[in-house]
Each structure stands twice: as structure tokens, then as C-alpha cells.
Amino acid sequence: MLTRTIQIGTHRDLDSIRESLRGGNNIMIGAWAYEIFFKVPLSPSPKSLNLGFVTVGELGFHGGAKWSNILKAAQNSSSLSLCPPEVGLQLRLQYLNQPIGEKLFVAMKPIVSDGGYPMIFELSNSNSGLMINCEIASSEGNYSDGQWDKNAKFVFSLSK
């Protein structure tokens, strides 16, 4: 498992994070990410957070898994827990050397978009550059349990 330490609580408000993303770093913000961006609670003070990058296969699901199974695996783990949503924004700012082709999904409690979809952050790097967007993640309702490939890589907090 790859690990990384980031800082959260480093910005006074979401506008300043948005300017950091778009400004000097030229990071693209996807339409779905904008739908939940200003709903993300920020940590009131700076703190370090240890993260682990884990594939669905490494969680034990070699044929892929549904969102509900991924959540159960984290709940049953002695070292993995869901990230605060701010991790999506801060990791995108602090992981500027993300390899081209890599996608990371932030394991977090989904935030409901303006369109009513439960979303988690997706961080990617393509030939077009760095991007933050969202993916639907749900275990209930009309959006329930899409299958995540065994190679899908999730970011968990290692704070347990």
C-alpha cells in the first residue's frame, strides 16, 4: 500500500482552495466536483493526516466490488477509515506529481450533488493535466452499487 501524509485545515475558506487549484496550479475542476465543492466542511485548524492508497483487489475483492462492500471492508479494517471530504481538495493540491493515467477515488461519506447524486471525489492526471472531479458512490436508492473494478484505487485515512 502506498502512503502519503497531507495537511488539511490550511485554507481559511473554500474560495481560497478553489483559487489555489485554478490559479498557479492550473488544475481542472470538473462539473460534478463544482456541484459539491462548496458543501465540503473544512478543518478549523491545520493538522497532518496519513493516507493509504488501496486498490479494490488489495481489499480482497479480486473480481471487483460494490460501494457497500468497500465500506464494509474499511469498517472491518484495523487501519483504514473514511477520509474527511476536505482530503479530496487538499490531496489534489498536494499531489501535483500524480502519474499520468492514475485515478484515485477518495473514500469518504458521499456528499449529495445539486442533482441529487451521492458523490465522492476523483483525482486524476491525463494528457490534459491534473483534474478533480466526482464519481457517484451509493449503497441505496436509484444509484445503488455500481461495480468498482479490482484496480480502482481508493484513498483511505490511516488514522485508526
NUZA-461259 format. One record per residue (C-alpha): residue in one letter; x, y, z. Coordinates in steps of 0.1 Angstrom, whole numbers, plus 5000, padded with zeros to 4 digits. Layout:
! NUZA-461259
aXYZ;...
! end
This chain:
! NUZA-461259
m500050005000;l501350344990;t501150605018;r501250985018;t500951255045;i499051565037;q497951875056;i494351975060;g492952295075;t495452515057;h492952745040;r490552995056;d487752915032;l486752725001;d487253024978;s490953024986;i491252654979;r489452704946;e491852984937;s494852764946;l493552484924;r492852704894;g495552974898;g499152884899;n498552504897;n496152524867;i494152224880;m490952154862;i487752134883;g485151904868;a481452004866;w480451744892;a483151854916;y481752204914;e478352074924;i479751954958;f482752184961;f481152454984;k479552185006;v482852055018;p483452125055;l486952245063;s489052165093;p489252475116;s493052425122;p495952275103;k496751915110;s498551625093;l496751325080;n498250995070;l496650845039;g496850505023;f496250424986;v494550084983;t493049904953;v489749724955;g491849404948;e494049484978;l490949504999;g490349134990;f487849184961;h489749034931;g486649034910;g485749404918;a483349524945;k480349734951;w480550064971;s478849895001;n481449615001;i484249875000;l482750055030;k482449725049;a486049645042;a487149975057;q484849935087;n486349595094;s489949715089;s492149795119;s493950065099;l491550215073;s488850475078;l486950715057;c488551045049;p487151385057;p485951535024;e488551805026;v491151545017;g489951544981;l490651914977;q493951914997;l495351594982;r494651744947;l496652054957;q499451854974;y499851564949;l501051754919;n503351474907;q500551224902;p501450984874;i499651024841;g496850774838;e496350734876;k492950784891;l492250804928;f488850784945;v488650944979;a486950705004;m484650955022;k481050995032;p479451094999;i478151454995;v474951494977;s475351694945;d472951964933;g471451704910;g470751464940;y473651224933;p475851094962;m479351184952;i482951124962;f486051304948;e488051154920;l491651284914;s493251214880;n496051304857;s495751264820;n497451414790;s495251714795;g496651774830;l495651734867;m491951734875;i489551694904;n486051564896;c483551334913;e482150984909;i478750854921;a479050634951;s476050494969;s474650184986;e471050284983;g468450444961;n468550474923;y472350504922;s473050184942;d476149984940;g477850024907;q480749784904;w484249914911;d487049734892;k489649544912;n492249804900;a490250104912;k492450284938;f490850444969;v492350684993;f491750605030;s492750775062;l495150575082;s494150745114;k492850435133;
! end
